[in-house]
């Protein structure tokens, strides 16, 4: 992997951590405000309950005073009734006494109602006091934790900012500007590639582009413009060839199509050769074993490939892959990565079997 790409990976990680920590630090005042608002609500409940109790006490004193005033009036009117000289004056005093007695009964009823409610009022006050006490302890704990978390966030933010600046210093200025521009508009400037796909925009890559990313080259996604990178640890690892496993199927002698491997084909180097028989003639396609790119044009000859291309397959390794000619035509100039991986995996198995056979021969030579 290029140093620029590795530094961009470190930079994007630092950018995300810096953003996360800044958001946490910014959210702290709101969190503390929410805690204090909750406490203010409980205080208001206690205050309202206390006010209600005090109001009831004031009303009770008022009603008791009204009763005393009415009783004094009754006593006064009765004393006056002993001194009146006419029936009309006497009836008037009796009416006033009756009115005062009604006033006393009404105030006594109100006092009784307050006495009934007093117990519930006192319970509300005690409950609010207990809740406030518990909440104050919990809120102090939460505020302490919030302050400690904020201090830790500030510390981590300083560390990640230092890592961020170090990573930025290690990236080519032009590439860094591209990363910053894409990050600003798309939220991130870097994307991992897996299974021939950009994991951010989900666009499939061309086989050669995928190969370039896997080989550590600098590649920009044509769809989302993010810088692409490949992490082999996240790719599904192919099964390792094992001689204890079931042997691969032996290719049949008479077959219409076949794959071969040549380590040094006509100056090209390592290559995969695809042969197809059709109506008495045969065709050959050559692909670079590393990139999957087709080399040259398809060659056609009379006779089956075992005869027409005998020189090509004489020192080649036979593989088990078999494909229709229509598929080869469809892929045109480049093999899909999954096919290239399958061919390379089969090549490993074939080489392992060949090595095992050579070892067996050396350990158990044929009798002369």
ZASE-859137 format. One record per atom (N, C-alpha, C): x, y, z; residue in one letter. Coordinates in steps of 0.02 Angstrom, whole numbers, plus 32768, in hexadecimal, padded with zeros to 4 digits. Last residue first. Layout:
// ZASE-859137
XYZA ...
// end
This chain:
// ZASE-859137
82AF75F67DD9X 82CE75EE7D97X 82C975A87D7FX 821E76397E27X 825176037E26X 826C75FC7DE0X 820B76E97E41X 81F576AA7E21X 822E76787E1FX 822277327EE4X 8233772C7E9DX 821C76E97E81X 81E277807F58X 81D3773B7F43X 81E277337EF9X 821178007F64X 821477D47F9FX 8208778B7F8DX 81FD78377EE8X 824178357F02X 824878067F3EX 8172782A7EDEX 819D78077EAEX 81E478007EC9X 8145787E7F43X 813578377F46X 8164780F7F19X 817278F87F0FX 818D78DF7F4EX 818178957F55X 812379037E9DX 816C79007E96X 818C78E47ED5X 80A5790D7ED8X 80B478D37EADX 80FF78CB7EA4X 80B279877F18X 80A7794B7F40X 80B8790D7F17X 80BE79DC7EABX 80F579D77EDAX 80F079987F04X 804079CA7E71X 807C79B97E4BX 80B879B07E79X 7FEF79F97ED6X 7FEA79B37EC2X 8028799D7E9CX 80177A7F7ED6X 80207A577F12X 801D7A0D7F02X 7FEF7AA67E56X 80367AA77E68X 80447A7C7EA5X 7F647A997E64X 7F887A727E31X 7FD37A6E7E41X 7F4B7AF97EC7X 7F3C7AB27ED4X 7F637A867EA4X 7F707B6D7E83X 7F927B5A7EC1X 7F887B107ED1X 7F147B6B7E1BX 7F5B7B647E0BX 7F827B507E4AX 7E9F7B857E5EX 7EA77B437E41X 7EF17B367E2FX 7EB97C0B7E80X 7EB07BDA7EB5X 7EBA7B937E9AX 7EBE7C447E00X 7EFA7C447E2AX 7EF57C127E63X 7E387C307DDAX 7E6F7C127DB3X 7EAF7C0F7DDCX 7DF57C7C7E39X 7DE97C347E35X 7E227C117E10X 7E237CFD7E1BX 7E337CE07E5CX 7E297C947E5BX 7DEB7D0C7D9CX 7E347D0E7DA4X 7E497CEF7DE6X 7D647D0A7DBEX 7D7F7CD57D93X 7DCB7CD27D9AX 7D5C7D7F7E0BX 7D4A7D3F7E2AX 7D657D047E01X 7D7E7DE47DB0X 7DAC7DD47DE7X 7D9C7D907E06X 7D667DBD7D03X 7D4C7DD47D43X 7D7B7DBD7D7BX 7DE27DE37C87X 7DBE7DB17CAFX 7DA27DD17CEEX 7DD57E497BF7X 7DEB7E427C3CX 7DC17E0F7C61X 7DA17E607B78X 7DE87E6E7B83X 7E007E607BCAX 7D1B7DFA7B7AX 7D437E227B4AX 7D8C7E277B60X 7CB77DBC7BB9X 7CE87DE07BE2X 7D197E087BB8X 7C747D837B4DX 7C527DB77B75X 7C847DDF7B9EX 7CCB7D217B23X 7CBD7D5A7AF6X 7C9E7D947B1DX 7CC37CCD7B90X 7D037CEB7B7FX 7CF97D277B52X 7C3D7CA77B85X 7C547CCC7BC0X 7C967CEF7BB2X 7C3C7C617B0FX 7C157C9E7B13X 7C2A7CC97B4EX 7C847BF07B2CX 7CA57C237B02X 7C7F7C657B05X 7C7A7BBF7BD9X 7C5D7BC27B96X 7C807BFA7B6EX 7D007B717C35X 7CD07BA77C29X 7CB67BA37BE2X 7D527B247CB8X 7D327B197C78X 7CFC7B4D7C6DX 7DE17AFA7D1AX 7DAE7B297D05X 7D937B1A7CC1X 7E4A7AAA7D3FX 7E087A8A7D3AX 7DD27AB97D20X 7EE57AAE7CE1X 7EB87AC47D17X 7E737AA77D0CX 7F877A757CBDX 7F3F7A707CADX 7F167A847CEBX 80137AD07C98X 7FEF7AAD7CCEX 7FA57AAF7CBFX 807F7AB57C08X 804F7ADB7C30X 80307AAF7C67X 80CF7A827BA8X 80EE7A8E7BE9X 80C07AB57C18X 806C7A737B41X 809C7A3D7B50X 80BB7A467B96X 80197AD47B16X 80037AAF7B51X 80367A7A7B67X 80567B0B7AA6X 80427B377ADDX 80337B107B1DX 80687AA27A4EX 80A47AC27A6BX 80927AED7AA8X 7FE37A867A27X 80097A557A4EX 80467A757A70X 7F767AC079EBX 7F9F7AE97A18X 7FCA7ABC7A45X 7F3E7A5B799DX 7F4D7A9C797EX 7F7C7AC679A9X 7F2C79F279FAX 7F5879EA79C0X 7F6F7A2D79A5X 7EDC7A247A5BX 7F1379F87A71X 7F4579EC7A39X 7E797A697A15X 7EB07A8F7A33X 7EEA7A637A49X 7E517A1F7974X 7E457A2A79BBX 7E837A4879DCX 7E587A7778D5X 7E667A3E7902X 7E5A7A52794AX 7E8F7B1D78ACX 7E6C7ADF789AX 7E847AA878C8X 7E857BAA791CX 7EAB7B7A78F2X 7E7E7B3E78E3X 7E867C527955X 7E5F7C18793FX 7E8B7BEC7912X 7EA07CBE79DDX 7EBE7C9B79A3X 7E967C5D7994X 7E747D5E7A13X 7E637D177A14X 7E7E7CF779D4X 7F017DCF7A29X 7EBF7DBC7A0FX 7EB37D727A19X 7F577E077AC1X 7F507DF87A7AX 7F097DE67A67X 7F227DD97B5CX 7F5F7DEB7B37X 7F567DD77AEEX 7EAE7E197BD2X 7EBA7DEF7B98X 7EF87E097B72X 7ECF7E227C81X 7EC57E437C40X 7ED67E137C07X 7EEB7DEE7CFCX 7EAF7DD57CDBX 7EA37DF67C97X 7F5D7E0C7D43X 7F2B7E417D3BX 7EEA7E287D1DX 7FA47D937D4BX 7FA17DC07D84X 7F687DF37D7FX 7FA27D4D7CD5X 7F8F7D297D12X 7F887D577D4EX 7F5A7D8A7C43X 7F8E7D967C74X 7F787D777CB7X 7F1A7D147BCFX 7F0D7D477C02X 7F497D4D7C31X 7EEC7CE17B2DX 7F227CE67B5DX 7F137D207B8DX 7E8E7C687AD5X 7E907CAC7AF1X 7EC57CAC7B29X 7E737C097A45X 7E9D7C147A80X 7E9A7C5D7A94X 7E0A7B8C79F7X 7E1F7BD17A03X 7E497BD57A42X 7DF37B137971X 7DFB7B2779B7X 7E137B6F79BBX 7D8B7AA4790EX 7DBF7AD67916X 7DC47AE97960X 7D227A4A790FX 7D607A3678EFX 7D987A6978F2X 7CBE7A93795AX 7CB47A7D7915X 7CF77A7178F0X 7D257ACF79D2X 7CE37ADB79B4X 7CE57AC7796BX 7D7A7ADF7A6DX 7D707ABA7A2FX 7D2A7AC87A14X 7DDC7B567AC0X 7D987B3F7AB3X 7D977B1C7A6FX 7E487B897B44X 7E3F7B687B04X 7DF77B507AFEX 7EA17C067B94X 7E5F7BE87B8FX 7E567BCB7B49X 7F297C197BFEX 7F147C0D7BB9X 7ED17BEA7BBAX 7F787C907C63X 7F457C5C7C60X 7F2E7C577C17X 80257CB17C88X 7FE87CBB7C61X 7FB97C807C69X 80BB7D047CAEX 80877CD67CC5X 80457CE67CA1X 81047D457C1AX 810B7D307C5FX 80D37D017C71X 81117D6A7B97X 80DE7D8C7BC0X 80EB7D807C0AX 81667D1D7B4EX 817E7D5E7B65X 814D7D847B90X 81167CA67B3CX 81297CD37B04X 813C7D197B1BX 80F57C857BDDX 80D67C7F7B9CX 80EE7CB77B6DX 811F7C407C5BX 81497C6C7C31X 81307C6A7BE9X 80C67BF07C9EX 80EC7C207CC6X 81147C527C9BX 80217BCF7C6FX 80667BCF7C58X 808D7C047C80X 7F927B6B7C87X 7FBE7B9F7CA2X 80047B977C86X 7EF37B547C37X 7F377B3F7C46X 7F5D7B7B7C63X 7E4D7B177C27X 7E7A7B4C7C3CX 7EBF7B2E7C4AX 7DDC7AE17BA3X 7E0A7AD57BDAX 7E347B137BE8X 7D5E7A877B46X 7D7C7AC67B5EX 7DA87AB87B9AX 7D397A087B23X 7D2E7A3D7AF2X 7D4F7A7F7B07X 7D9D79767B3AX 7D7479AC7B56X 7D7079E47B23X 7DE678E87B63X 7DC079047B2BX 7D8F79377B46X 7E1878DB7BE6X 7E4678DE7BACX 7E2378FE7B71X 7DDD79417C6EX 7DD5790A7C3FX 7E0479147C04X 7E35796F7D02X 7E1779817CC1X 7E1379457C93X 7E0879337DA2X 7E38792E7D6BX 7E1679427D29X 7DD5799A7E26X 7DC0796D7DF0X 7DF3796D7DB8X 7E42799F7EB3X 7E1A79BF7E7FX 7E0B798E7E48X 7E2F793B7F46X 7E55794D7F0AX 7E26796E7ED7X 7E0479757FE6X 7DEF794F7FABX 7E1379687F6DX 7E96798F804DX 7E52799D8036X 7E4379727FF9X 7F177979805EX 7EEB794D8084X 7EA37957806FX 7F5579DB801AX 7F5779987FFBX 7F2A79678020X 7F0A7A768004X 7F227A448033X 7F1F7A008012X 7F077B247FE8X 7F097AE17FCDX 7F277AB07FFFX 7E9B7B8B8048X 7EDF7B788037X 7EDF7B30801DX 7E137BE9800DX 7E2A7BAD8030X 7E707B9B8018X 7E257C9C8013X 7E177C5D7FEFX 7E327C228017X 7DDB7D0C8087X 7E187CE88071X 7E057CA8804CX 7D867D9A8066X 7D7C7D538076X 7DB77D2C805AX 7DD67E2C80A5X 7DC07E03806CX 7DB77DBB8082X 7E0F7E6D810DX 7DC67E6D810AX 7DAA7E4580D0X 7E967E6680F7X 7E7C7E458133X 7E307E408132X 7EB27EB6808AX 7EAC7E6E8080X 7E907E4980BCX 7E6B7F458060X 7E847F26809DX 7E7C7EDB8097X 7E857FC87FF0X 7E747F817FF7X 7E947F678037X 7E3A80657FC2X 7E70803D7FDEX 7E567FF67FEBX 7E1A80FB7F64X 7E0C80B57F74X 7E4880937F93X 7DD8819A7F7DX 7E1581737F74X 7E08812C7F8CX 7D3C81C47F2DX 7D6481B67F69X 7DA381917F56X 7CE781D97EC2X 7D2582017EC5X 7D4D81F77F05X 7C7B818B7EA5X 7C7581B97EDEX 7CB281E47EE9X 7CA281507E24X 7C5D81627E36X 7C5A81987E6CX 7D2681327E1AX 7D0881597DE4X 7CC281717DF5X 7D95813F7E9EX 7D5681217E88X 7D36814E7E53X 7E4081407E7AX 7E0781687E8EX 7DC881477E74X 7ED680F47EB2X 7E9B80EF7E86X 7E6381197EA5X 7F7A80C97EBBX 7F4C80FF7ECAX 7F1380FF7E98X 7F9980197EE0X 7FA080557EB8X 7F6D808A7ECEX 7F927F9E7F1EX 7FAA7FD67F44X 7FB280167F1DX 7F587F337EE3X 7FA17F367EDEX 7FBE7F737F01X 7ED27F517EF1X 7EEF7F1B7F19X 7F3B7F1B7F18X 7EC57FB67E91X 7EBC7FC67ED8X 7EDC7F917F03X 7EDD7F6B7E1DX 7F097FA37E2DX 7F037FB67E77X 7E727F117E21X 7EB77EF87E27X 7EE77F2F7E3AX 7E0A7F6A7E0BX 7E0D7F457E4AX 7E547F2A7E56X 7E297F907D89X 7E297FC37DBFX 7E2F7FA17E03X 7E167F167D49X 7E597F347D4AX 7E5E7F697D81X 7D8A7F007D5FX 7DBD7ED27D79X 7E027EF17D7DX 7D317F927D94X 7D497F687D5FX 7D817F3C7D7AX 7CC57F8D7E25X 7D007FA57E01X 7D117F767DC8X 7C207FBB7E51X 7C4F7F877E40X 7C897FA47E17X 7BEF80287ED3X 7BF9801F7E8BX 7C2D7FE97E80X 7BDA80507F56X 7BC1800F7F40X 7BC480047EF5X 7C0D80BC7F98X 7BD980CB7F66X 7BBC808B7F46X 7C5A806E7FF8X 7C3480AA800AX 7BFC80B97FD8X 7C9F80037FC6X 7C707FF67FFDX 7C478033800FX 7CB17FD87F22X 7CBD80107F50X 7C89800A7F88X 7CDD7F2F7EFCX 7CA97F627F05X 7CC17F997F34X 7D217EB77EFBX 7D1D7EDD7EBCX 7CE97F157EC0X 7D257E927F82X 7CFF7E697F52X 7CEF7E917F12X 7D417F377FB6X 7D3C7EF07FC8X 7D107ECC7F95X 7D907FCB7FE4X 7D797FA17FADX 7D787F597FC4X 7D6C805B8047X 7D8A8019803FX 7D6A7FF58004X 7D8881078028X 7D5A80CE802AX 7D80808D8020X 7D8E81B38053X 7DB18174804AX 7D7E813B804FX 7D528224807CX 7D798228803FX 7D9C81E8802DX 7CAE824B80B7X 7CEC822580BDX 7D108227807AX 7C4C82AA809CX 7C53829180E0X 7C91826780ECX 7C4082E98024X 7C2582A58029X 7C2D8286806FX 7C778369802DX 7C368361800CX 7C17831C8017X 7CED83568077X 7CC0838E8087X 7C7B8382806AX 7D2D82EB8039X 7D1482E4807EX 7CE18319808FX 7D5283277FC0X 7D2082F17FC0X 7D0382E78005X 7DB083857FF3X 7D77839B7FCBX 7D4083667FCCX 7E0F83358034X 7DE98367805AX 7DAA837C8035X 7E4082E97FC6X 7E2082C88000X 7DF482FA8027X 7E7883517F79X 7E4283277F5EX 7E1C83057F97X 7EDB837D7FD1X 7EA683AB7FBDX 7E6A83857FA0X 7F2983097FD5X 7F0983218012X 7ED083518002X 7F5A83047F54X 7F2E82CF7F6BX 7F0882E47FA9X 7FAA83777F5AX 7F7383727F29X 7F41833D7F3EX 800783547FC4X 7FD9838E7FC8X 7F9E838B7F98X 801382AE8001X 802382DC7FCBX 7FF083167FCAX 8020829880B1X 7FFA828E8073X 800E82C38040X 805782B2812DX 8074827C8105X 8051826E80C3X 800D8312816AX 805083258154X 806F82F18127X 7F9F82C98190X 7F9782FA815AX 7FDC830D813EX 7FD5828181FCX 7FBE825D81C0X 7FB8828D8185X 7FED82EA8256X 802582C0823FX 8012829B81FFX 7F6D8319826CX 7F9E8344824CX 7FD9831D8231X 7F3782A782ACX 7F1A82C0826DX 7F4C82EC8248X 7F80829D831FX 7F84826682EEX 7F6B827E82AAX 7F538314835BX 7F9A830C834CX 7FA482D58318X 7ECD82F68368X 7EE0832F833FX 7F2A832B832BX 7ED4828E83C4X 7EBF8280837FX 7ECF82BA8350X 7EFF82D58436X 7F28829F841BX 7F16829183D2X 7E96832F844AX 7ED98349843EX 7F068314841EX 7E3082D38460X 7E2C83008427X 7E71831C8416X 7E55829984D9X 7E578270849CX 7E55829C845DX 7E3E830A852BX 7E8182EB8527X 7E8882C384E7X 7DB7831F8519X 7DE683548507X 7E2C833884FFX 7D8682A7854DX 7D7C82B78506X 7DAD82ED84EFX 7DA982B685D3X 7DC7828085ACX 7DC0828D8561X 7D56832385F2X 7D9F832A85F9X 7DC482F485D1X 7CD982E885DBX 7CEE832185B3X 7D3A832B85B6X 7CD88288863FX 7CD6827385F9X 7CEE82AB85CBX 7CD582DC86ADX 7D0E82AF86A4X 7D138298865BX 7C5A831B8699X 7C978344869AX 7CD58319868FX 7C0682AB86A1X 7C0882D38663X 7C4882FD8661X 7C1B82828724X 7C2E825586EDX 7C34827C86ACX 7BE382F28763X 7C2A82E1876EX 7C4482B58736X 7B6182E88737X 7B8883248725X 7BD38317872EX 7B3B826F8773X 7B3B8276872AX 7B6682B18713X 7B46829387FBX 7B6E825C87E0X 7B7482628794X 7AE682F58800X 7B2B83078810X 7B5B82D287F5X 7A7782A687E4X 7A8B82DA87B5X 7AD382F187C2X 7A6F82558855X 7A7A82368813X 7A93826A87E1X 7A5782B688B7X 7A91828A88BDX 7AA2826C8879X 79E182ED8886X 7A1B8318888EX 7A5B82EF8894X 798B8280888CX 799E829C884BX 79DC82C88850X 797C826F8916X 7999823988EDX 79B2825488AAX 794182EB8937X 798082D68956X 79A382A1892CX 78CC82E688EBX 78FD831A88DFX 7941830788FBX 788B827A8927X 789E827688E0X 78D382AA88D0X 787782AD89A8X 78A08271899EX 78B8826B8956X 7823831A8988X 7863832589AAX 789282EA89A1X 77B582DA8951X 77DB83088927X 782083158946X 7788829489C2X 779D826F8986X 77C9829B8959X 776782FF8A16X 779C82D08A2AX 77B682A989EEX 76FF833A89C9X 773B836089DBX 7774833189ECX 76A182D389C5X 76BE82ED8986X 76FF83138993X 768282C68A4CX 76A3828E8A29X 76C482A689E8X 764283408A60X 768183328A83X 76A782F98A62X 75D0832E8A10X 75FF83648A01X 764383568A21X 759082C58A51X 75A982BA8A0CX 75DC82F089FAX 757183078AC9X 759C82CB8AC9X 75BA82BE8A84X 751B836F8A9FX 755C837E8ABCX 758B83438ABBX 749D834E8A77X 74D183548A43X 7517835D8A60X 7459834E8AF1X 745A83118AC9X 749383138A95X 746B83D28B15X 7489839E8B3FX 748D835B8B19X 741D84128AB6X 7466841D8AB7X 748983E88ADFX 739F83E58ADDX 73B983D38A9AX 740583DC8A97X 739784248B59X 739683DB8B55X 73B283C38B12X 739284A98B30X 73CB84928B58X 73D084468B55X 731784A98AEFX 735484B78AC9X 7392849F8AEEX 72C2848F8B5AX 72C5845F8B22X 7306846A8AF9X 72D785038BA3X 72EC84C38BC0X 72F1848D8B8AX 729D85618B4FX 72E585638B5AX 72FF85228B79X 721685378B5AX 723885398B18X 728485388B20X 71FE85498BE2X 71FA85068BC5X 721F85038B82X 720B85D68BECX 723785AA8C12X 723885648BF3X 71A086008B9DX 71E586128B89X 721785E58BADX 713785D28BE9X 714285B68BA6X 718985C38B8DX 714786288C57X 714F85DF8C61X 715A85BC8C1DX 712986A28C1DX 716D86968C36X 717A864C8C40X 70A086908C02X 70CF869C8BCAX 7117868E8BE0X 706F86858C84X 7068864D8C55X 709986548C1BX 708B87058CB4X 70AB86CB8CD4X 70A9868F8CA5X 703887508C62X 7081875B8C5EX 70A6871F8C7CX 6FBC87218C8EX 6FD087178C48X 701B871F8C40X 6FBB874E8D0FX 6FBC87058D03X 6FD186F58CBBX 6FB387D88CF8X 6FEF87BC8D17X 6FF487718D0CX 6F3387DE8CC0X 6F6D87F58C99X 6FAE87D88CB6X 6EE287B48D29X 6EE6878B8CEDX 6F23879E8CC2X 6EF788238D80X 6F0D87DF8D94X 6F1487B18D57X 6EBD888B8D3BX 6F05888E8D4BX 6F1F88488D5CX 6E3A885B8D39X 6E5D88658CFAX 6EA988678D05X 6E12885D8DBDX 6E1A881C8D9BX 6E4288238D5AX 6E6D88D08E26X 6E3888BF8DF6X 6E48887C8DD5X 6ED588E38E79X 6E9388F18E95X 6E5A88DE8E65X 6F7288918EA7X 6F4388AD8E77X 6EFE88B58E96X 6FC988528EFEX 6FB988988F0DX 6F8688B78EDCX 6FE787D78ED2X 6FCB87DB8F15X 6FB388228F26X 702587E98E5BX 6FDF87D18E59X 6FBE87D58E9EX 70A7880B8E79X 707988418E66X 7030882B8E68X 70DA878C8E91X 70D887BD8EC8X 70A787F58EB9X 70CD875A8E10X 70A6873C8E46X 70A3876A8E83X 712887A88DCAX 70E187AC8DB9X 70B6878E8DF0X 71A1877F8E05X 718C87C58E0BX 714187CB8DFEX 71A786FA8DE0X 71A6870B8E27X 718C87528E32X 71AB870B8D55X 717386E78D73X 716E86F98DBDX 7226874D8D47X 71E8876E8D33X 71AB874E8D54X 727C86EA8D71X 727887288D98X 7238874E8D88X 7267868E8D09X 7256867C8D4EX 724F86B98D7AX 729D86D68C9EX 725686C48C9EX 723E86B28CE4X 732486DB8CC3X 72FE87198CBAX 72B3870C8CBEX 734286548CC2X 734686798D01X 731E86BA8CFDX 7332863B8C39X 730786188C69X 7307863D8CACX 739886898C03X 735286988BF1X 732286778C22X 740586468C36X 73F9868B8C4BX 73B1869F8C3DX 73FA85CF8BEFX 73F585CD8C39X 73E786138C54X 740F85FD8B6EX 73CE85E08B7FX 73C585DE8BCBX 749586268B79X 746186568B66X 741C863D8B7AX 74D585B08B98X 74D685E68BC9X 74A0861A8BBAX 74BB856F8B1FX 74A085538B5EX 749F85898B94X 750385BC8AC5X 74BA85B98ABFX 749A859F8AFFX 7585859E8AF1X 756C85E38AF4X 752085E58AF0X 758A85168AD6X 7592852D8B1BX 757785748B23X 757D85178A4BX 754A84F68A74X 754D850E8ABDX 75F585598A2BX 75B485788A1AX 757C85598A43X 765284FB8A55X 764F853C8A76X 760D85608A68X 7635849589F9X 762E84898A41X 762784CB8A66X 765484D58980X 760F84BD898CX 760384B289D6X 76DC84EB8990X 76B08525898AX 766885108999X 77088466898CX 7712848E89C9X 76E384CB89C9X 76E884458908X 76CA841F893FX 76CF84468980X 7739849F88C3X 76F084A388BCX 76CD847E88F4X 77B8847188EBX 77A384B688FAX 775784BD88F6X 77BA83F188B5X 77BE83FA88FDX 77A5843F8911X 77B28412882CX 777F83E7884AX 777E83F08896X 7828845C881FX 77E7847E8814X 77AE84558833X 788883FA8831X 788484318861X 78408454885BX 787183B087BEX 7863839187FFX 785D83C78835X 789B840F875EX 785783F4875DX 784383D6879FX 7920841E877DX 78F384578785X 78AB84418786X 795183A28756X 795283B5879DX 792383EE87ABX 794083AF86CCX 791E837986EFX 791A8389873AX 7998841886B5X 7950842186A7X 792783EC86CBX 7A1183DC86D1X 79F9841186FDX 79AF841F86F3X 7A1683828665X 7A18836986AAX 79FC839D86DAX 7A1683DB85FAX 79DE83AC8601X 79DB838F8648X 7A90841A8612X 7A5284428614X 7A158414861DX 7AE683AF85FBX 7AE383CC863EX 7AA383F58646X 7ACD839F8571X 7ABF836885A0X 7AB9838385E7X 7AF784198540X 7AB184068537X 7A9E83CE8568X 7B808411855FX 7B568445857EX 7B0B84358578X 7BA3839C850CX 7BA6839B8555X 7B7B83D28574X 7BA983A78483X 7B6A8390849FX 7B69839484EBX 7C2C83C8846AX 7BF883FA845DX 7BB683E8847EX 7C68834E8488X 7C79838984B1X 7C4483BF84A8X 7C3182FE8423X 7C2582ED846AX 7C32832A8496X 7C64833E83B2X 7C1B833A83BBX 7C0A832A8404X 7CEC832983C5X 7CD2836D83C4X 7C86836E83D0X 7CF0829E83B9X 7D0182BD83F9X 7CE7830583FCX 7CCD828D8331X 7CA5826E8366X 7CB1829183A9X 7D3382D482F0X 7CED82E982E8X 7CC282CD8321X 7DA182868317X 7D9F82CD8328X 7D5782E68325X 7D7F820D82DBX 7D8582118323X 7D818259833BX 7D8382318253X 7D4482188271X 7D46821D82BDX 7E0982578244X 7DD282878236X 7D9182718257X 7E4B81DE8260X 7E538218828DX 7E1C824B8283X 7E20819481F1X 7E11817D8234X 7E1681B68266X 7E5881E3818CX 7E1081DC8190X 7DFA81C381D4X 7EE281D381AAX 7EC3821581ADX 7E77821081B3X 7EF9814C8193X 7F04816781D6X 7EE081AA81DEX 7EDD814F810AX 7EB681238136X 7EBC813D817EX 7F4181A680E0X 7EFB81BB80D8X 7ECD81908104X 7FB1815980FAX 7FA88197811FX 7F6181B1811AX 7F9A80F5809BX 7F9A80E480E1X 7F918122810DX 7FA881458027X 7F6881248035X 7F648111807FX 802E816E8030X 7FF881A0802EX 7FB581818041X 807480F48029X 8074811A8068X 803C814E806AX 801B806F7FD6X 804180AD7FD3X 803E80D28015X 802A7FC48000X 800080008000X 802C803E8000X 
// end
